[in-house]
Amino acid sequence: MGALDAALLAQEAYSAVPDIGKVDSASRAIIRHTDAGLVVAFPGSDNLECWLADLDALTVDVPGVGPVHQGFWNAWQAIEADVLKAIDGQLVTLVGHSLGAALSVCAAVSLTLAGTPPAAVYAFEAPRVSPSLGVRTLLRNVPVHVYKNGSDPVPDVPLGWNQSALVTHIGKPAMLVPILADHLIENVIRSLPG
């Protein structure tokens, strides 16, 4: 699976009825069987519950990883059992945009800690998940693709925290002034090659 196909699934996760979770929650995902294999895609923030999860930036200690953003981890934990049941031990690619990108990273953490790492993670415009390097260290052998479009400020927060992998910059060169339109999934898709 390439980045463009992954981004299109992240976009679909916003409009499709979730296969897991509830429409009006921060904890939801779609499951798709693609030519590249099983994919779980998480949408980003588009309701109050999502924004509350985004703003819950205290940390929770995840054994084997260290501190993780509490709002993201709790949103993932709310659907973890259902996602694992849907995956049923199959190799899976995890995809998300914004909050959904953070959830895809949290899902990768859980799967890797359980000894069944994902095939890949595509995290578009992902906020940072941890103030430590524990997540990045744990996922060092997982292909984690983190994308930042132009001058989107979301991948730069919380300040002082770390991304789960090296960031690939796409779109127009970053400017000193944040451009929120760069965050929109449709603008990310336009900026991806191919």
C-alpha positions as CSV (number, residue, x, y, z in Angstrom):
1,M,0.0,0.0,0.0
2,G,1.3,3.4,-0.9
3,A,0.8,6.7,0.9
4,L,-1.9,8.0,-1.5
5,D,-4.1,4.9,-1.1
6,A,-3.6,5.1,2.7
7,A,-4.6,8.8,2.7
8,L,-7.8,8.0,0.6
9,L,-8.8,5.4,3.3
10,A,-8.1,8.0,6.0
11,Q,-10.5,10.4,4.1
12,E,-13.1,7.6,3.8
13,A,-13.0,7.1,7.5
14,Y,-14.5,10.5,8.0
15,S,-17.6,9.8,5.9
16,A,-18.2,6.1,6.2
17,V,-20.3,4.6,9.0
18,P,-17.7,3.2,11.4
19,D,-17.3,-0.6,11.5
20,I,-16.1,-0.2,15.1
21,G,-17.2,2.5,17.6
22,K,-19.8,5.2,17.4
23,V,-20.2,8.0,14.9
24,D,-20.2,10.7,17.5
25,S,-17.2,9.5,19.5
26,A,-13.4,9.9,19.4
27,S,-13.1,6.1,19.3
28,R,-14.1,4.7,15.9
29,A,-12.6,3.0,12.8
30,I,-13.4,1.5,9.5
31,I,-12.1,-1.9,8.4
32,R,-11.3,-2.5,4.7
33,H,-9.9,-5.5,2.8
34,T,-7.7,-4.1,0.0
35,D,-5.4,-5.6,-2.6
36,A,-2.6,-4.8,-0.1
37,G,-4.3,-6.6,2.7
38,L,-6.3,-5.7,5.8
39,V,-6.5,-2.0,6.7
40,V,-7.9,-0.3,9.8
41,A,-8.4,3.4,9.2
42,F,-9.2,6.0,12.0
43,P,-10.8,9.4,11.2
44,G,-9.6,12.6,12.8
45,S,-11.3,15.2,15.0
46,D,-14.8,16.1,13.8
47,N,-16.9,16.2,17.0
48,L,-16.8,17.3,20.6
49,E,-15.6,14.0,21.9
50,C,-12.6,14.1,19.6
51,W,-11.7,17.6,20.7
52,L,-11.9,16.6,24.3
53,A,-9.6,13.6,23.6
54,D,-7.2,16.0,21.8
55,L,-7.1,18.4,24.7
56,D,-6.6,15.7,27.4
57,A,-2.8,16.0,27.1
58,L,-1.9,14.6,30.5
59,T,0.1,11.4,30.2
60,V,-0.6,7.8,31.2
61,D,2.2,5.3,31.8
62,V,2.0,2.5,29.3
63,P,4.2,-0.4,30.4
64,G,7.0,-1.1,28.0
65,V,6.7,2.4,26.4
66,G,6.5,5.0,29.1
67,P,4.3,8.2,29.1
68,V,1.7,8.5,26.3
69,H,-0.9,11.2,25.7
70,Q,-3.9,10.2,27.9
71,G,-6.7,11.4,25.6
72,F,-5.3,9.5,22.6
73,W,-4.5,6.3,24.6
74,N,-8.0,6.3,26.3
75,A,-9.7,6.8,22.9
76,W,-7.7,3.8,21.5
77,Q,-8.4,1.7,24.6
78,A,-12.1,2.2,24.2
79,I,-12.1,0.2,20.9
80,E,-8.9,-1.9,21.3
81,A,-10.8,-5.1,22.0
82,D,-13.1,-4.7,19.0
83,V,-10.3,-3.8,16.7
84,L,-8.2,-6.8,17.8
85,K,-11.2,-9.0,17.3
86,A,-11.7,-7.6,13.7
87,I,-8.0,-8.1,12.9
88,D,-8.1,-11.7,14.3
89,G,-4.4,-12.1,14.1
90,Q,-4.1,-11.0,10.5
91,L,-1.3,-8.7,9.3
92,V,-2.8,-5.2,9.2
93,T,-1.9,-1.8,8.0
94,L,-3.0,1.1,10.3
95,V,-4.0,4.4,8.8
96,G,-5.2,7.7,10.3
97,H,-5.4,11.5,9.9
98,S,-4.9,13.9,12.8
99,L,-6.5,12.3,15.9
100,G,-6.9,9.2,13.8
101,A,-3.1,9.2,13.1
102,A,-2.5,9.3,16.8
103,L,-4.9,6.4,17.3
104,S,-3.1,4.4,14.5
105,V,0.2,4.9,16.4
106,C,-1.5,3.8,19.7
107,A,-2.8,0.7,18.0
108,A,0.7,0.0,16.6
109,V,2.0,0.3,20.2
110,S,-0.6,-2.2,21.5
111,L,0.0,-4.7,18.6
112,T,3.8,-4.5,18.9
113,L,3.7,-5.0,22.7
114,A,1.5,-8.1,22.1
115,G,4.1,-9.5,19.7
116,T,2.1,-8.9,16.5
117,P,3.3,-5.6,15.0
118,P,1.4,-4.1,12.1
119,A,2.6,-4.3,8.5
120,A,2.8,-0.5,8.4
121,V,1.4,2.7,9.9
122,Y,0.5,5.7,7.8
123,A,0.0,8.7,10.0
124,F,-1.1,11.9,8.2
125,E,-0.8,15.2,10.1
126,A,-0.3,13.3,13.4
127,P,0.0,15.2,16.7
128,R,2.8,13.9,18.9
129,V,1.9,11.0,21.1
130,S,4.6,11.0,23.7
131,P,7.0,13.2,25.5
132,S,9.6,10.4,25.6
133,L,11.2,8.3,22.9
134,G,9.6,5.1,24.1
135,V,7.0,4.9,21.3
136,R,9.6,5.6,18.6
137,T,12.0,3.0,20.2
138,L,9.3,0.3,20.4
139,L,8.2,0.9,16.8
140,R,11.7,1.1,15.4
141,N,11.2,-2.1,13.3
142,V,7.7,-1.2,12.1
143,P,7.4,0.9,8.9
144,V,5.9,4.0,10.4
145,H,5.2,6.8,7.8
146,V,4.4,10.2,9.4
147,Y,3.5,13.0,7.0
148,K,3.3,16.7,7.5
149,N,1.8,18.9,4.9
150,G,3.3,22.4,4.4
151,S,3.0,24.5,7.5
152,D,0.3,22.5,9.4
153,P,0.9,23.1,13.1
154,V,-0.7,19.9,14.3
155,P,2.3,17.6,13.9
156,D,4.3,20.1,16.0
157,V,2.1,19.7,19.2
158,P,2.3,19.1,22.0
159,L,5.4,21.2,22.1
160,G,8.5,19.4,23.4
161,W,7.0,16.0,22.7
162,N,8.3,13.5,20.1
163,Q,6.9,12.1,16.9
164,S,6.7,8.3,16.6
165,A,9.0,8.3,13.6
166,L,10.8,10.6,11.3
167,V,8.5,13.0,9.5
168,T,8.2,13.2,5.8
169,H,7.4,16.8,4.6
170,I,5.0,17.1,1.7
171,G,3.3,20.1,0.0
172,K,4.7,23.6,-0.2
173,P,7.8,24.3,1.9
174,A,7.1,25.0,5.5
175,M,6.7,28.7,6.4
176,L,7.1,30.4,9.8
177,V,3.3,31.1,9.9
178,P,1.1,28.1,10.6
179,I,-1.4,27.3,7.9
180,L,-4.4,25.4,9.2
181,A,-5.7,24.6,5.7
182,D,-2.6,22.4,5.2
183,H,-4.1,20.1,7.9
184,L,-7.2,19.2,5.9
185,I,-7.1,15.6,4.5
186,E,-8.1,16.7,1.0
187,N,-5.1,19.1,0.9
188,V,-2.8,16.3,2.2
189,I,-4.1,14.1,-0.6
190,R,-3.4,16.8,-3.2
191,S,0.2,17.2,-1.9
192,L,1.0,13.5,-2.0
193,P,2.9,12.3,-5.1
194,G,1.2,9.8,-7.5
